[in-house]
Amino acid sequence: MKKLKNYGFRPEDVLIKPEDYNFGDNQLEGGVLQANGQWDEFLPLYEPQAEKYETSGCTCWGTLNALEILHKRLFKIEPNYSERFNYILSGVTLRGANPNNCCESIRKEGVIDQKYLPVPDTYEEFLTPKPMATRFLDLGKDWFKSYQFGHDWVLTGNDTLEERIIRIKTALQYSPLGASVTAWIEDKDGIYIDGGRPNNHWVCIYGWTDKGFKVFDSYTHEKKIVSYGHVIQFAKRFSLFKLKKKEGNWLSDLISRLFSWLK
């Protein structure tokens, strides 16, 4: 039997808490954005999660791909967020992580542009600064002062095949999804099946065809189709709103910012 790689997702790491939002419970704001559920025209710049070395960071790469697609759809601008920032803040390791950790780091600490924390030459440097430098945390705070990000569970590991297909297609009207898949077992028609194996990768689902769901893979520069029979154990939907900036004391804000950058 083919040995499957650990891309950074392990089902046993997922912890769903009673306070987590669930799709269909009307806890998360936001209406239909793509009635046909197709997000192809908003796909972001491809950035591999293991370009120079292994990161096992699919939970951050897949989630930020979905967020960048959503931002581009809403505001006509394609951002390029730093995976390194949220990777460190959400505590990802080479073992992988719970995708909810990355979602919560975005919701609570924001995101920053790739130019501030790009992918360096070594994994050891990728893990720095830790703890996160104040100047980068301030940039993240600026983002969530301007935007409100939310997420809820679409699939929680206990859904039937019919429920999975219906819930994914319905949720895709609201946002691209973060989702767990089994990577990669290809059938004779070029469609990816799970082969009865557990999920081991977190990806962005951005639509569907008559054969299955469209996947934007952060590991290789490929767009894949996973079959409708593929057991997708977990999935997340996202929301994003731009907030109105409050009037403030610009001089006080400037002085505070200067001090934070000198730390």
Order of alpha helices (4+ residues) and beta strands (2+ residues): alpha-alpha-alpha-alpha-alpha-beta-alpha-beta-beta-beta-beta-beta-beta-beta-alpha
